[in-house]
Amino acid sequence: MRVAYDPQIFCGQKYGGISRYFCELASRIANNHQVDIKIAAPMSINAYLESLPKEIVSGFRSPLSENQLKLPQRIAGIALGDILLRHMQPDIVHETYYLKYPIGPRKAVRVLTIYDMIHEKFESQFQYGNKTSIHKSIAAKRSDHIICISEHTKKDAIEILGIDPNKISVIHLGFDLTSNCVGEKKIERNINKPYLLYVGSRGGYKNFSTLLEAFATSVLLKSEFRLVCFGGGSFDTQELTLIKSFNLNQEQIIQVSGDDKKLAIYYQQASLFVFPSLYEGFGIPPLEAMSYNCPVVCSNTSSIPEVVGNAGKYFDPNNVKNMQETIEQVIQSPETQNSLINTGKQRLKQFSWDKCASETLNTYRNLL
């Protein structure tokens, strides 16, 4: 069986969840000697490809940086990928993102992964003219099979795109932050109080502004804790204005950045991990937090309960008071924290990249 991943995500993403997902799959499926798996990646800017065996990756790294690789270069990379895929003659082409037209041999079986329906549900939060939703619908219709990363994403895809349920498999993602990060202890920046941890981007549906308000209106949280935001870039002008409007300062709301090892340290030493998102196709950070014995408090929406299960304490992400009270309840109860930590250890057993790869390979086999 010959399986190939197309170049879309690898010529558009240096780091990120989607490209990491495909690299995790490829590295594991390649261990099966009955499968010849390739990534067509001309004009690649992706950092994860460098860790894969050379025989898996076909193509070359772009001499341009991520910021320099504009649309014409990406189109050129996809066109070269089309040539590569036709030369490979795979039995299955797994499309890595949403392209208007198919690339590679037309006779190949086509698989598409749908990660979420955020562009459809939060259309106003994306730039005018964004065609992701249109291209996703086109790609879904031409695909022979679709993988959704959660039952909730499957439900949304059926309702919004009208996809036949029999055409969809649900395969949960894995996580692996713990692999090389055990034993780190030092936080580089001096944080002189216990802290709540928030991870990732902060705009729009991520609902960071509501978390800020919940933090600011809590006498307990505001006086006894810090809110540390890992990743997502430095606070922009709008965020700084919002922080100031809540009578908070940058000693209380702290932004830090770094690699997985640094993130692991912050998980290890956080009093609580808060995940206030309005919508997630899956949501890996809560699993990462559990893997470092960090109690999870999170939204009760979309796929989040499906992933977190009974290993988290839930709040309504649209209700500031409910969010505040839930955080306060857990932060003041060592018994609740210990219960969430212990339950989290059991919950983690349901998710791994090995399981994700195994189920994906079985899907490929069934299609042939």
C-alpha positions, 0 to 999 in steps of 0.5 A: 500500500502506497500512501502520500500526504500532499504539500499544502500544509508543509509549504504554508506552516513552519510550526503548528498543530496540523503539520505536526499531526501529519508528521506524527502519523507518517513517522509511525505508519512508516514503521509498518513495512507493508506501507510505503508512506511519503510526504510530497513537500517541495518548497517546504518551510516546515520545521517538523519535517527535519526530524523525519527519516529522509526516505519519507520526505520528497522535496526540498526546503524553501530558501525563503523564510516563512514570512517571505513565502508568499502566495505565488511561491505556495502555489508553485510548491503545490504545483510541484507537489502535484508532479511529485504525487503523480510520479509516486503513484500512491494508492491513497492521497491524504490531503493535508488542508482544503484545496479547491482542486485535487492534486496528484493522480486522479485514480488515487483514493482521497482522504481528507481530515476536517479539524474543526468548523471554526471558519463556518461558526465564527465567520466574522472573526476571519478576514473578508474574502477568506475562502477556507469554508468554500474550499473545505466544502469542495474538498469534502465533496470530492473525498472518498473518506473523511477523518474528523478529529472529534465526534463534535467536529463530525456532527458539525461537518454533517450539519453544515456541509451535509456530508454522509455520516457513513463517509466519516471516521472519528479518530482522536489526536494524541499528544506528546509534550512529555516526551523530552520535557521531564525533569525541568524545574526552573521558570526563567521569569520571576513570578512571585505568586502562584499562577493560573496558566493559559496557553496559546492564541488569545483572539476571538473564539479563544475567549481570553477577554472573558477570562481576563474579566473573570480574573479581574472581578475576583478579589481572591484571584486578583490579589493572590494569583497571577495569570500567565499566558504562554505563547500567542505572541506579546500583548497587542495594543487592544489587549493592553488597553483591555488589561488596563480597563480592568485595573490590572497590570503586567505584573498580574497578567504575564505573557511568556514564550518558549519551546515545549520544554519551557511550556512543560515547566509552566504546566508543572508549576501552575496552580491551575490550567484554564481553557476558556475557548468557545469552540475547539475541534479537539483541544490538546492543551488540557491533555498536556496539562493533565500529563504534568499533574496540573488541574484543568478548568475548562469550557463546557462547549464543543469537543472539550467535554469529549476530550477532557471527560470527567478529568476537568471542572467545567464552566459556561464560557459565556458567563463571567460569574460562573467562570470566576466561581468555578476557578475559585472553587477549584483553587481553594480546594486541594481535594478537588485538585487532587481528584482532577489530577488523579482522574486526569492520569486515567483519562490520558490513557485514551489518547496517544499518537500511536493510537491515532496512527493505528486507527488511521492506518486501519482506515486506509486499509479499509478503503482499499 
